[in-house]
Amino acid sequence: MTAYLVYDVFTDTPFCGNQLAIFPDARDLPQDKLQAITAEFKFAETTFVYPPENPDHTARVRIFTPTTEIPFAGHPIIGTAFALRDLGRGDQQTLELGVGPIRCTFDGDAASFTTPAALERVATPDPALVARALGLAPGDIRMDTHAPVQATLGLHFVITELRDRATLAACQPDAAAMREGAARHPAGLDFAQFAYVRDGSRIDARMFAPLDNIPEDPATGSACATLAALLRDELGTDQTLSILQGEDMGRPSRIQARTSGNPVAITITGQAVPVMAGQLTL
């Protein structure tokens, strides 16, 4: 049997935030079963922790969605760091991920990680197609700051600003339009949509990746990091964003995203709480 933990991430309240299953010692698990184990949980992601390749680091971490392994994601990093700290691994950690080592630090009840990855703009999807993918009308998309853009810091999202909070709440993803978008703009996630509304530094957001068995994600740290980098690039000033995601799902999540330096680095900060522990009987 192999022990696992479940944490709710980007929240300080159980049954809010984004669920994450963590296997703190995955060495005995069969490698060909990791994807099936992840699908069994039906969470957006599951992490599997191994000894680090570099002995100066804390751990090597593999991240899986229900359909694939991914190199980088925000809530798995924060949640895994909390789990390892709670297991006595310290409040200064370096986690080896598919994008390379990421350093995590704690300040009280909050954890932060910083990625130096450069923003990559992959494509500019047709706004009408994006609107259909979100179940909206083309006029619901704001274009004054930026058009919809598929961008990445390690995981691809189509990032779109919407007209107002009511429009964000009205999103109803359309699978046919999503499949069309995925065919036109293939990426690690299939035309995943990160839609947001901005009021100064306050962001309300939703993320949909139904083709990857993530109908809606309560908290998406990697997308929030990409948004911060995009706004830094578009507006020409460093960003400190307070992001509320998951509210429309009944799982409110709070994510802090900050840019700094030149070249730009993005810091993601959040909390996490343990909610379950168990044994996998393989």
Backbone torsions as a table, in degrees:
resi	resn	phi	psi	omega
1	MET	NA	147.7	-179.2
2	THR	-124.8	129.8	-177.3
3	ALA	-75.0	144.5	172.0
4	TYR	-136.1	160.5	177.6
5	LEU	-126.7	153.9	171.7
6	VAL	-125.2	125.5	176.8
7	TYR	-118.3	145.7	166.7
8	ASP	-94.9	126.5	-167.2
9	VAL	-114.7	147.9	-174.4
10	PHE	65.6	39.1	175.0
11	THR	-159.8	159.9	170.9
12	ASP	-111.8	13.9	-175.3
13	THR	-125.2	124.2	176.8
14	PRO	-57.0	145.8	178.5
15	PHE	71.0	16.4	167.6
16	CYS	-118.7	-175.2	177.5
17	GLY	65.8	-161.7	-175.1
18	ASN	-109.7	126.4	-177.5
19	GLN	-72.0	142.2	177.7
20	LEU	-141.5	126.2	170.9
21	ALA	-93.3	136.3	-176.0
22	ILE	-130.4	128.9	171.1
23	PHE	-104.0	100.4	-172.7
24	PRO	-66.2	-21.2	175.9
25	ASP	-141.7	95.3	-173.2
26	ALA	-96.8	11.9	-172.8
27	ARG	-61.1	-31.5	-176.2
28	ASP	-89.4	-1.8	-179.5
29	LEU	-81.7	139.0	176.4
30	PRO	-66.7	129.9	-175.6
31	GLN	-60.5	-32.1	-177.4
32	ASP	-79.4	1.4	179.3
33	LYS	-109.6	-2.4	-175.0
34	LEU	-62.7	-40.8	179.8
35	GLN	-66.0	-41.1	179.8
36	ALA	-67.0	-37.9	177.5
37	ILE	-61.6	-44.2	179.3
38	THR	-61.2	-45.4	-179.9
39	ALA	-61.8	-31.4	-178.9
40	GLU	-64.1	-35.8	-179.8
41	PHE	-71.8	-30.8	-178.2
42	LYS	62.3	28.4	171.2
43	PHE	-95.3	167.3	177.7
44	ALA	-63.0	-36.9	178.7
45	GLU	-148.2	156.6	171.8
46	THR	-134.2	142.8	178.4
47	THR	-116.1	147.1	179.1
48	PHE	-124.1	122.5	-170.8
49	VAL	-106.0	135.0	-178.6
50	TYR	-131.6	164.3	173.2
51	PRO	-59.7	147.1	-177.8
52	PRO	-71.8	153.1	172.7
53	GLU	-73.4	-35.6	175.6
54	ASN	-97.0	118.7	-176.5
55	PRO	-63.6	-14.5	176.8
56	ASP	-79.7	-10.0	-179.1
57	HIS	-95.2	169.3	-176.0
58	THR	-83.4	-46.7	-174.2
59	ALA	-167.1	160.2	168.6
60	ARG	-103.1	133.8	-173.3
61	VAL	-127.0	127.5	172.4
62	ARG	-105.7	136.8	-176.1
63	ILE	-117.8	128.9	177.9
64	PHE	-123.3	138.0	163.7
65	THR	-90.2	178.6	178.2
66	PRO	-61.4	-16.0	-175.9
67	THR	-122.3	-14.3	-174.1
68	THR	-162.5	162.3	171.2
69	GLU	-86.6	140.0	-179.2
70	ILE	-125.9	153.7	-174.5
71	PRO	-83.7	-17.6	-169.1
72	PHE	-160.4	138.1	173.0
73	ALA	-165.6	146.6	-170.4
74	GLY	-75.4	-52.1	-173.5
75	HIS	-70.0	-29.2	172.1
76	PRO	-64.7	-34.4	178.4
77	ILE	-67.6	-50.2	-178.9
78	ILE	-62.3	-48.1	-177.3
79	GLY	-64.6	-41.0	179.0
80	THR	-66.4	-39.9	177.3
81	ALA	-60.5	-42.2	177.4
82	PHE	-62.4	-45.3	-178.8
83	ALA	-61.7	-43.0	-179.7
84	LEU	-67.9	-37.9	175.8
85	ARG	-62.4	-43.6	-179.2
86	ASP	-65.4	-22.1	176.4
87	LEU	-91.5	7.0	174.1
88	GLY	93.7	17.0	-176.7
89	ARG	-89.7	6.0	172.6
90	GLY	94.9	167.9	-178.8
91	ASP	-105.7	12.9	170.5
92	GLN	-128.7	108.1	-172.3
93	GLN	-128.3	150.8	169.1
94	THR	-125.6	117.0	-177.1
95	LEU	-104.4	129.8	177.8
96	GLU	-87.2	117.5	-177.0
97	LEU	-120.5	178.3	178.4
98	GLY	-64.5	-20.5	177.9
99	VAL	-95.6	3.7	-176.6
100	GLY	109.3	-176.6	-178.2
101	PRO	-69.8	137.5	175.4
102	ILE	-123.7	128.3	-179.9
103	ARG	-90.3	133.0	178.4
104	CYS	-119.7	136.3	178.8
105	THR	-131.8	156.2	179.8
106	PHE	-116.0	141.5	171.2
107	ASP	-130.6	95.9	-175.2
108	GLY	66.6	-123.2	-177.0
109	ASP	-95.6	16.5	180.0
110	ALA	-124.1	142.4	176.2
111	ALA	-113.8	148.4	179.0
112	SER	-134.4	148.2	167.4
113	PHE	-135.7	153.3	-178.9
114	THR	-124.0	130.8	175.1
115	THR	-112.9	130.7	176.6
116	PRO	-90.8	6.3	-176.7
117	ALA	-59.0	138.0	-179.9
118	ALA	-79.8	142.0	176.2
119	LEU	-63.5	131.1	176.0
120	GLU	-120.3	121.1	174.5
121	ARG	-91.1	115.0	-171.7
122	VAL	-92.1	-40.0	-176.0
123	ALA	-159.8	162.2	173.6
124	THR	-120.6	85.9	-177.2
125	PRO	-60.7	152.0	176.8
126	ASP	-56.7	122.5	-179.9
127	PRO	-56.1	-32.5	178.9
128	ALA	-66.6	-37.7	176.8
129	LEU	-67.3	-41.2	178.2
130	VAL	-62.7	-42.7	178.5
131	ALA	-60.0	-44.6	177.9
132	ARG	-62.8	-40.2	179.6
133	ALA	-61.3	-32.8	179.6
134	LEU	-90.5	-2.6	-178.2
135	GLY	73.3	29.8	-176.3
136	LEU	-120.9	174.8	173.5
137	ALA	-91.8	151.5	179.7
138	PRO	-53.9	-33.7	-179.9
139	GLY	-69.4	-9.7	178.1
140	ASP	-79.5	-11.3	-178.1
141	ILE	-94.5	130.4	174.7
142	ARG	-85.6	139.2	-177.4
143	MET	-121.6	-1.2	-170.7
144	ASP	-72.9	-33.1	176.7
145	THR	-87.9	-46.9	175.2
146	HIS	-161.3	151.7	170.6
147	ALA	-75.7	164.3	173.8
148	PRO	-53.6	134.2	-176.3
149	VAL	-138.8	135.1	171.6
150	GLN	-88.3	117.3	-172.6
151	ALA	-139.0	164.5	-176.0
152	THR	-154.1	148.3	163.3
153	LEU	-117.2	14.7	-175.8
154	GLY	145.1	-20.7	176.4
155	LEU	-140.4	133.1	-170.0
156	HIS	-87.3	136.0	174.1
157	PHE	-140.3	146.7	166.7
158	VAL	-89.1	117.6	-174.4
159	ILE	-104.6	125.5	-173.0
160	THR	-138.5	130.3	174.2
161	GLU	-90.8	134.3	-179.2
162	LEU	-106.5	168.8	-170.8
163	ARG	-66.5	-45.3	-176.5
164	ASP	-162.1	175.6	-175.8
165	ARG	-64.2	-36.6	179.1
166	ALA	-63.7	-36.9	176.8
167	THR	-64.8	-41.5	177.7
168	LEU	-60.2	-43.1	-179.8
169	ALA	-65.7	-24.9	-175.5
170	ALA	-84.8	-3.9	-177.9
171	CYS	-57.2	132.3	176.6
172	GLN	-138.5	92.2	-173.4
173	PRO	-55.4	140.4	-179.2
174	ASP	-107.1	116.9	-173.4
175	ALA	-64.2	-38.8	-178.9
176	ALA	-64.0	-43.8	177.6
177	ALA	-66.2	-36.4	176.3
178	MET	-61.2	-44.5	179.5
179	ARG	-64.2	-39.4	176.4
180	GLU	-61.8	-44.3	178.7
181	GLY	-64.1	-40.5	179.6
182	ALA	-64.5	-35.6	177.9
183	ALA	-68.9	-38.4	-179.9
184	ARG	-75.3	-34.3	-172.9
185	HIS	-132.2	70.2	-177.8
186	PRO	-65.2	142.6	-179.4
187	ALA	-159.5	-179.7	-177.8
188	GLY	-60.1	-40.8	168.2
189	LEU	-105.3	144.8	-170.2
190	ASP	-84.8	90.4	176.9
191	PHE	55.7	40.8	177.8
192	ALA	-60.6	136.6	-173.8
193	GLN	-111.9	123.7	173.0
194	PHE	-115.1	104.6	-177.9
195	ALA	-106.5	142.2	-174.7
196	TYR	-148.6	162.6	172.5
197	VAL	-126.8	136.5	-176.4
198	ARG	-119.8	134.5	172.5
199	ASP	-131.1	90.3	-173.8
200	GLY	65.4	-121.0	179.4
201	SER	-92.3	-1.2	179.9
202	ARG	-90.7	127.6	179.5
203	ILE	-121.9	132.1	165.2
204	ASP	-109.3	134.2	-171.7
205	ALA	-144.2	158.6	171.5
206	ARG	-141.0	149.5	178.0
207	MET	-132.3	131.3	-178.4
208	PHE	-125.1	129.9	173.8
209	ALA	-141.4	61.1	-173.2
210	PRO	-64.8	-27.7	179.6
211	LEU	-71.3	-13.0	177.2
212	ASP	-108.6	22.6	179.8
213	ASN	61.5	30.3	172.3
214	ILE	-123.7	83.4	-177.1
215	PRO	-54.3	-44.4	171.9
216	GLU	-153.2	141.8	-177.4
217	ASP	-104.8	129.0	-178.7
218	PRO	-69.9	-26.5	-178.8
219	ALA	-156.7	130.2	-174.8
220	THR	-132.4	87.2	-176.1
221	GLY	-61.2	-37.4	-179.3
222	SER	-66.2	-38.3	177.3
223	ALA	-69.1	-37.8	177.5
224	CYS	-64.6	-38.7	176.5
225	ALA	-64.1	-41.3	179.3
226	THR	-65.8	-40.3	176.5
227	LEU	-60.7	-45.3	179.4
228	ALA	-59.4	-43.3	178.9
229	ALA	-65.4	-39.0	179.6
230	LEU	-65.1	-46.0	179.5
231	LEU	-66.3	-36.1	174.7
232	ARG	-59.6	-41.5	-179.1
233	ASP	-69.5	-41.8	-176.3
234	GLU	-75.4	-40.0	-173.5
235	LEU	-93.6	-17.5	175.4
236	GLY	78.4	12.0	178.1
237	THR	-134.4	153.1	177.3
238	ASP	-62.3	148.3	-175.6
239	GLN	-115.0	138.7	168.1
240	THR	-127.1	104.5	-170.6
241	LEU	-110.9	137.6	171.8
242	SER	-109.5	112.4	-168.1
243	ILE	-112.8	127.3	174.2
244	LEU	-108.6	119.9	-179.8
245	GLN	-131.6	156.9	176.3
246	GLY	84.8	-3.2	-176.5
247	GLU	-62.4	-38.5	-178.7
248	ASP	-71.6	-13.2	177.5
249	MET	-95.8	-5.5	-173.7
250	GLY	78.6	16.5	177.4
251	ARG	-129.6	68.1	-176.5
252	PRO	-59.4	137.1	-178.3
253	SER	-131.2	139.8	-178.5
254	ARG	-121.0	123.3	-174.7
255	ILE	-126.9	132.7	173.6
256	GLN	-104.6	131.1	178.5
257	ALA	-128.7	133.2	-175.9
258	ARG	-140.0	138.6	175.0
259	THR	-108.5	151.7	178.5
260	SER	-161.3	157.2	171.0
261	GLY	80.6	175.3	176.9
262	ASN	-148.9	106.0	8.5
263	PRO	-65.6	156.3	-172.2
264	VAL	-71.8	133.1	170.1
265	ALA	-114.3	147.6	-177.5
266	ILE	-119.0	128.2	179.1
267	THR	-110.6	130.4	176.6
268	ILE	-112.6	132.9	-177.4
269	THR	-129.9	140.3	176.3
270	GLY	-170.0	176.8	-179.6
271	GLN	-112.9	172.0	176.0
272	ALA	-158.8	151.5	-179.9
273	VAL	-134.6	140.2	175.8
274	PRO	-75.2	141.0	179.1
275	VAL	-129.1	-21.7	-178.0
276	MET	-152.2	158.5	171.4
277	ALA	-147.3	147.0	-178.5
278	GLY	-163.8	-171.6	-179.3
279	GLN	-127.8	132.1	172.5
280	LEU	-87.9	123.0	-172.2
281	THR	-98.0	59.6	174.8
282	LEU	-97.6	NA	NA
